[in-house]
Amino acid sequence: MPNTASILRLADVEARCAVNRRTLYYWMERGMFPRPIHLGPRTVGWLNGDIEAWINDKAQASRVAPYRSILRSDRHDG
């Protein structure tokens, strides 16, 4: 299967990440979200792979974080 990149526009990214543009740009300013690529003088888009990777990273972190806090509290109780 060929590896083809697709480009998502802002509305698509907002829908995929379930946040609004203000939040996305806030995160980008702080290095917490992938930056878009420039498609034209006033047009940007995000690589689908970048957004997928960001979503997967967030999902993985959310699954690991609760267990870390539980493990830390168990060590202090004993």
SEVOPA-121788 format. One record per residue (C-alpha): residue number from 1; x, y, z; residue in three letters. Coordinates in Angstrom, 1 decimal, always signed. Example, Ala and Ser with C-alpha at 12.3 -4.5 7.8 and 13.67 -1.06 7.14 Angstrom:
resi:c1:c2:c3:resn
1:+12.3:-4.5:+7.8:ALA
2:+13.7:-1.1:+7.1:SER
//
This chain:
resi:c1:c2:c3:resn
1:+0.0:+0.0:+0.0:MET
2:+1.5:+3.4:-0.9:PRO
3:+2.3:+5.8:+1.8:ASN
4:+0.2:+8.9:+1.0:THR
5:+0.1:+12.0:+3.2:ALA
6:-3.2:+13.9:+3.6:SER
7:-3.7:+17.4:+4.7:ILE
8:-6.3:+18.5:+7.2:LEU
9:-7.8:+22.0:+7.2:ARG
10:-8.5:+23.8:+10.5:LEU
11:-12.1:+22.7:+10.8:ALA
12:-11.1:+19.1:+10.4:ASP
13:-8.4:+19.5:+13.0:VAL
14:-10.8:+21.2:+15.4:GLU
15:-13.3:+18.3:+15.0:ALA
16:-10.6:+15.6:+15.3:ARG
17:-9.1:+17.1:+18.5:CYS
18:-12.5:+18.2:+19.9:ALA
19:-11.2:+21.7:+20.7:VAL
20:-11.6:+25.1:+19.0:ASN
21:-9.1:+27.1:+17.0:ARG
22:-8.2:+29.4:+20.0:ARG
23:-7.1:+26.4:+22.0:THR
24:-5.1:+24.9:+19.1:LEU
25:-3.2:+28.2:+18.5:TYR
26:-2.6:+28.5:+22.3:TYR
27:-1.1:+25.0:+22.3:TRP
28:+1.0:+25.7:+19.2:MET
29:+2.4:+28.9:+20.7:GLU
30:+3.6:+26.8:+23.7:ARG
31:+4.9:+23.9:+21.6:GLY
32:+2.2:+21.6:+22.8:MET
33:+0.6:+20.9:+19.3:PHE
34:+2.0:+20.3:+15.8:PRO
35:+2.4:+23.4:+13.7:ARG
36:+0.6:+23.6:+10.4:PRO
37:+2.3:+23.7:+7.0:ILE
38:+1.8:+26.6:+4.7:HIS
39:-0.1:+25.8:+1.6:LEU
40:-0.4:+29.4:+0.2:GLY
41:-0.1:+33.0:+1.3:PRO
42:-3.2:+32.7:+3.6:ARG
43:-3.7:+29.0:+3.8:THR
44:-2.4:+26.4:+6.2:VAL
45:-3.1:+22.8:+6.8:GLY
46:-1.9:+20.0:+9.1:TRP
47:-0.4:+16.7:+8.0:LEU
48:-2.8:+13.9:+9.0:ASN
49:+0.1:+11.9:+10.4:GLY
50:+1.1:+14.7:+12.7:ASP
51:-2.4:+14.9:+14.1:ILE
52:-2.7:+11.2:+14.4:GLU
53:+0.6:+11.0:+16.3:ALA
54:-0.4:+13.8:+18.7:TRP
55:-3.7:+12.0:+19.4:ILE
56:-1.9:+8.7:+20.0:ASN
57:+0.6:+10.4:+22.3:ASP
58:-2.2:+12.0:+24.4:LYS
59:-4.1:+8.7:+24.6:ALA
60:-0.9:+6.8:+25.7:GLN
61:-0.1:+9.5:+28.3:ALA
62:-3.6:+9.4:+29.7:SER
63:-3.4:+5.7:+30.1:ARG
64:+0.0:+5.7:+31.9:VAL
65:-0.4:+8.8:+34.2:ALA
66:-3.1:+7.3:+36.5:PRO
67:-1.0:+4.2:+37.2:TYR
68:+2.0:+6.3:+38.0:ARG
69:+0.1:+8.3:+40.7:SER
70:-1.3:+5.1:+42.2:ILE
71:+2.2:+3.5:+42.3:LEU
72:+3.6:+6.6:+44.0:ARG
73:+0.9:+6.7:+46.6:SER
74:+1.4:+3.0:+47.4:ASP
75:+5.1:+3.4:+48.0:ARG
76:+4.4:+6.2:+50.5:HIS
77:+1.8:+4.3:+52.4:ASP
78:+3.9:+1.3:+53.2:GLY
//
